[in-house]
Amino acid sequence: MQYYEVNFIGSFEHVTQCPPSDFPEFAFLGRSNVGKSSLINSLLNRKNIARVSGTPGKTQHLNLFEVEKKWMFVDLPGYGYARISKTQRRKWEKMIEGYLLQRSNLICTFLLIDSRHKLQPIDREMMAWFAERQLPFVLVYTKTDKLKQAEVGDHIDTIRKGILEEWHDLPQEFITSAEKSTGLEEIHTFINSFLN
């Protein structure tokens, strides 16, 4: 897999603190502990460029990574983490909303969903939030390596059925495992379609 030149730009508490950039940005969003940082590390062929933790709620800022001096990855705080105060949760929500609504060079958000579980109400809410604001997103099913190979299709079909209860069509989707590098090439092809 290709080695990518990566420059960590910084961690920011508000979109207004993020430095201006002409590079297209791709954001990673999902429930706490869904595997955002692990996926970013795998996509960049690095071990710890994005901080990974077994503890939910570790990412608490907007973390910007410049890749190949061509595009940016943005690791957003996870949503739905119960063990924080309501004040802190609202602060994170405002941080995420501010970035998604105000960052003009945001191209698309990768919305991560844990393939091991049924579609969660909070994921439904997030998809509806994107739809209401006509913001582009694609789905990324994560942690497929935690399932038996024969189970992956059934689990993802269950999630799809949950989505189609409220949507006419499925968004574009990627089936991934950061551990086994599954689906990474397809995501890079998707990113390159915007760069070219």
C-alpha positions in Angstrom: 0.0 0.0 0.0 1.2 3.5 -0.8 3.1 5.6 1.8 1.4 9.0 2.2 3.1 12.2 3.2 1.0 13.5 6.1 1.3 16.7 8.1 -0.7 17.1 11.3 -2.1 20.6 11.1 -3.5 20.8 14.6 -6.4 20.3 17.0 -9.0 23.0 17.2 -12.1 23.6 19.4 -14.0 25.7 16.8 -14.1 25.8 13.0 -13.1 29.5 13.2 -9.7 28.4 14.6 -9.0 26.1 11.7 -6.5 27.6 9.3 -7.8 28.5 5.9 -7.1 26.0 3.2 -7.7 25.5 -0.5 -7.4 21.7 -0.2 -10.6 19.6 -0.4 -11.5 18.2 3.0 -13.0 14.8 3.9 -14.4 14.5 7.4 -14.8 11.3 9.5 -17.8 11.2 11.8 -19.6 8.5 13.8 -20.5 7.2 17.3 -17.8 7.1 19.9 -15.5 4.2 19.5 -16.8 3.3 16.0 -13.2 3.3 14.6 -12.7 6.8 13.0 -9.1 7.2 14.1 -8.2 3.6 13.2 -9.7 4.0 9.7 -7.8 7.3 9.1 -4.5 5.6 10.2 -5.2 2.7 7.8 -6.1 4.9 4.9 -2.8 6.8 5.5 -0.8 3.6 6.0 0.4 4.9 9.4 0.1 3.4 12.9 -0.6 6.4 15.1 -1.0 9.5 13.0 -4.6 9.8 14.5 -4.8 8.9 18.2 -6.5 5.6 18.7 -8.0 4.5 22.1 -10.2 1.7 23.4 -11.9 4.4 25.5 -14.8 6.2 23.9 -14.6 10.0 23.7 -10.9 10.3 23.2 -11.1 12.6 20.2 -12.3 15.9 21.7 -11.3 18.4 19.0 -11.3 19.0 15.2 -8.1 17.2 14.2 -6.8 18.2 10.8 -4.3 16.2 8.7 -2.9 17.5 5.4 -2.2 14.6 3.0 0.2 14.7 0.1 -0.3 18.5 0.0 -3.4 17.7 -1.9 -6.3 17.1 0.5 -7.2 17.1 4.2 -8.6 14.5 6.5 -10.6 15.8 9.5 -11.1 13.5 12.5 -14.3 14.8 14.4 -15.3 13.9 17.9 -17.6 10.9 18.2 -21.2 11.5 19.1 -23.5 9.6 21.5 -20.9 9.1 24.3 -23.0 8.9 27.5 -20.3 9.3 30.1 -19.7 13.0 29.6 -21.7 15.9 31.0 -24.6 17.4 29.1 -22.6 20.7 28.9 -19.6 18.9 27.3 -21.8 16.9 25.0 -23.5 20.1 23.7 -20.1 21.7 23.3 -19.0 18.8 21.1 -22.2 18.9 19.1 -21.8 22.6 18.4 -18.2 22.0 17.4 -19.2 19.3 14.9 -22.2 21.2 13.6 -20.1 24.4 13.2 -17.5 22.6 11.2 -19.9 20.7 9.0 -22.0 23.8 8.2 -19.3 26.4 7.9 -16.2 24.8 6.4 -16.5 25.8 2.8 -13.9 23.3 1.4 -15.5 20.3 3.0 -16.2 17.9 0.1 -17.8 15.0 1.8 -18.3 13.3 5.2 -17.6 9.7 5.8 -20.3 8.6 8.3 -19.1 5.5 10.1 -21.4 2.8 11.3 -20.3 -0.2 13.4 -21.2 -3.3 11.3 -21.7 -5.4 14.4 -24.8 -3.7 15.5 -28.3 -2.8 14.1 -28.8 0.8 13.0 -28.8 2.9 16.1 -31.4 5.8 16.6 -28.6 8.3 16.9 -27.2 7.2 13.5 -30.7 7.6 12.0 -30.8 11.1 13.5 -27.4 12.0 12.0 -28.3 10.8 8.5 -31.6 12.9 8.7 -29.5 15.9 9.9 -27.3 15.6 6.8 -30.3 15.2 4.5 -32.2 18.2 5.9 -29.2 20.4 5.3 -28.4 18.8 1.9 -24.8 18.0 3.0 -23.0 15.2 1.2 -22.1 12.1 3.1 -21.3 8.4 2.4 -21.6 5.5 4.7 -18.6 3.4 6.0 -19.4 0.1 7.7 -16.5 -0.5 10.2 -15.1 -3.4 12.2 -16.1 -6.2 9.8 -13.1 -8.1 11.0 -14.8 -8.5 14.4 -17.5 -10.6 12.6 -17.2 -14.1 11.1 -16.9 -13.7 7.3 -20.3 -15.4 6.8 -22.0 -12.9 9.1 -20.8 -9.7 7.5 -23.4 -9.7 4.7 -26.3 -10.4 7.0 -25.3 -7.7 9.5 -24.9 -5.1 6.8 -28.2 -6.1 5.1 -29.9 -5.6 8.5 -28.5 -2.1 8.7 -29.6 -1.4 5.1 -33.1 -2.4 5.9 -33.1 0.0 8.8 -32.0 2.8 6.5 -34.6 2.0 3.9 -37.4 2.3 6.4 -36.8 6.1 6.1 -34.9 6.5 2.8 -35.9 5.7 -0.7 -32.3 4.8 -1.7 -29.2 3.8 0.1 -26.4 6.4 0.2 -23.1 5.3 -1.3 -21.4 2.9 1.0 -18.1 1.3 1.8 -17.5 -2.0 3.7 -14.3 -1.7 5.7 -11.9 -3.2 8.2 -9.0 -1.1 9.4 -7.4 -4.2 10.8 -7.5 -6.1 7.4 -7.3 -3.1 5.1 -10.7 -4.1 3.6 -12.3 -1.3 1.5 -9.5 1.1 1.7 -8.7 1.1 -2.0 -12.3 1.9 -2.8 -12.3 4.9 -0.5 -9.0 6.2 -2.0 -10.6 5.8 -5.5 -13.6 7.8 -4.2 -11.3 10.6 -2.9 -9.2 10.7 -6.1 -12.4 11.2 -8.1 -12.7 14.6 -6.5 -9.0 15.4 -6.8 -8.9 14.7 -10.5 
